[in-house]
């Protein structure tokens, strides 16, 4: 039997995922995990003896949901940078833009 092509391997993988999805329900979720969150997840898994990252993520989500809106809020509070422009910088920007508009 000749080796499978990439397209055949991909088709087999997709078919398996569809069967799993039909059996388990839910949806397939793929995402990139940057270094810092990956390190945090790895350490959490080590602390609590979890071997599979999917199990860890699912458990975290379910426990946060069980905690309710108020108790889970601090864990989903995303820090956002607030940009405030000083009067001096505002004047400098205005001076920078004004000559360009005159052209």
C-alpha positions as CSV (number, residue, x, y, z in Angstrom):
1,X,0.0,0.0,0.0
2,X,1.5,3.4,-1.0
3,X,2.0,6.0,1.7
4,X,-0.8,8.5,2.1
5,X,-0.5,12.0,0.6
6,X,-0.9,15.1,2.8
7,X,-4.4,15.6,1.4
8,X,-5.4,12.1,2.3
9,X,-4.0,12.4,5.8
10,X,-5.8,15.7,6.2
11,X,-9.1,14.3,4.9
12,X,-8.8,11.4,7.4
13,X,-8.1,13.8,10.3
14,X,-11.1,15.9,9.4
15,X,-13.3,12.9,9.1
16,X,-12.2,11.7,12.5
17,X,-12.9,15.1,14.0
18,X,-16.4,15.2,12.5
19,X,-17.1,11.8,14.0
20,X,-15.8,12.9,17.4
21,X,-17.9,16.1,17.2
22,X,-21.0,14.2,16.3
23,X,-20.4,11.8,19.2
24,X,-19.4,14.4,21.9
25,X,-21.2,17.5,20.7
26,X,-19.7,21.0,21.0
27,X,-17.3,22.5,18.5
28,X,-13.8,22.2,17.4
29,X,-11.7,25.1,18.7
30,X,-8.1,25.8,17.5
31,X,-6.0,28.7,18.7
32,X,-2.4,29.7,19.0
33,X,-1.1,29.9,22.6
34,X,1.7,32.5,23.1
35,X,4.7,31.6,25.4
36,X,3.5,33.2,28.6
37,X,0.0,31.6,28.7
38,X,1.5,28.3,27.6
39,X,4.0,28.5,30.5
40,X,1.2,29.3,33.0
41,X,-1.0,26.4,31.7
42,X,1.9,24.0,31.9
43,X,2.7,25.0,35.4
44,X,-1.0,24.8,36.5
45,X,-1.1,21.3,34.9
46,X,2.0,20.3,36.9
47,X,0.6,21.6,40.1
48,X,-2.6,19.7,39.8
49,X,-1.4,16.5,38.0
50,X,-3.3,17.2,34.8
51,X,-1.7,15.5,31.7
52,X,-3.9,16.7,28.9
53,X,-4.1,20.4,28.1
54,X,-7.6,20.0,26.7
55,X,-8.8,18.6,30.0
56,X,-7.1,21.4,31.9
57,X,-8.8,24.1,29.7
58,X,-12.2,22.4,29.9
59,X,-11.9,22.1,33.7
60,X,-10.9,25.7,34.1
61,X,-13.8,26.9,32.0
62,X,-16.3,24.8,33.8
63,X,-15.0,25.8,37.3
64,X,-15.1,29.5,36.4
65,X,-18.6,29.1,35.1
66,X,-19.7,27.3,38.3
67,X,-18.3,30.2,40.3
68,X,-20.8,32.6,38.8
69,X,-20.5,36.1,37.3
70,X,-19.1,37.9,40.3
71,X,-16.6,35.3,41.5
72,X,-15.3,34.7,38.0
73,X,-15.0,38.4,37.0
74,X,-11.5,38.9,38.4
75,X,-10.2,36.0,36.4
76,X,-11.6,37.4,33.1
77,X,-10.7,41.0,33.7
78,X,-8.5,41.9,30.8
79,X,-6.1,44.7,31.5
80,X,-6.4,47.5,28.9
81,X,-3.9,50.2,28.3
82,X,-5.3,53.7,28.7
83,X,-3.7,56.4,26.6
84,X,-3.9,59.9,27.7
85,X,-2.3,62.7,25.6
86,X,-0.9,65.6,27.6
87,X,-1.5,69.2,26.6
88,X,2.2,69.5,25.4
89,X,2.0,66.4,23.2
90,X,-1.4,67.6,21.9
91,X,0.2,70.9,20.8
92,X,3.2,69.1,19.3
93,X,0.9,66.9,17.3
94,X,-1.1,69.9,16.1
95,X,2.1,71.6,15.0
96,X,3.2,68.5,13.2
97,X,0.0,68.1,11.3
98,X,-0.5,71.8,10.5
99,X,2.5,72.1,8.1
100,X,1.4,68.9,6.3
101,X,-2.1,70.3,5.7
102,X,-0.6,73.6,4.3
103,X,1.1,71.7,1.5
